[in-house]
Amino acid sequence: MSVPGGAVKRTAQISPDRLTVGFFAISLVIIVMASSMVFSYVGIAEAAAWTGVPSGIHVIAPIFIDGAIITYTVSLTIFEWRREDRRMIRHTKRVLRGFTALSVGLNFAHTASYWRWDFTAYEAWFGSLISISAPIAALLSAEEVVRLAFRRRAIAASEEQPSTPIEPTIADVTWLEPRTSSATSTPTPPEEAFITVPIGTPVPAEAPALDTADVIAEAERLTKESAFDQPEHDGIVRYPAQGEVLLRFNDDGAVSREL
């Protein structure tokens, strides 16, 4: 269907992060969990008659067996959320798997007892499959409810890794003093500048080499400039050659002559 103006017609979309969608998803999982718990509850309650306890106490057996599956699932999620000790998490997982295996075994035994442990009929195998799937479905449903209700969104490992800040390192730098001519007692700039940097500190990158033509052109420009066009603090140290006079203009306007 074409839309005037070249716009593309979009269908209505439901955001999965909406509160109503979350409640609906959790409700569906709770229904599945409740159904599996009821199915397993009846099987274990009837199997509790094998213990010989009074019939009124049989209903307690599935509470501490299947109820432990939900309890330890919630505890495991809380421990992982808090990033508790890994040994505590492994212990909770072992207990959770133990109660799940116990519930699976009791449900299988209840179904096998119904068929008098005769598995020649295919119905006995399928009935056992249904009975053992009930506690497994209860475990998975409990984990899913806790994951939907309490767990925060998973973040990619590349995004959650904190970047290590680089702290600046201050190195003690020792500059060599410029050599002094003994004849004229005029300081001359050093031919080469050396610095000493302690071992283990980053060495500063060397400045790129200057082209000889650029150096000559800059020297000719400075020679043609007047003294007033050359700033005092431009970073260039100038020494008067033999026979020249250095004029220094002070801040108060006075002029000093230096030979």
Secondary structure, DSSP 8 states (H G I E B T S, - for coil): ---GGG---------TTSHHHHHHHHHHHHHHHHHHHHHHHHHHHHHGGGGT--GGGGGGHHHHHHHHHHHHHHHHHHHHHHT--HHHHHHHHHHHHHHHHHHHHHHHHHHHHHTTT---SHHHHHHHHHHHHHHHHHHHHHHHHHHHHT------HHHHS------------EE----B-TTT--B---SS--EE--TTS----------HHHHHHHHHHHHHS-GGGS-TTSS------TT--EEEE-TTS-EEEE-
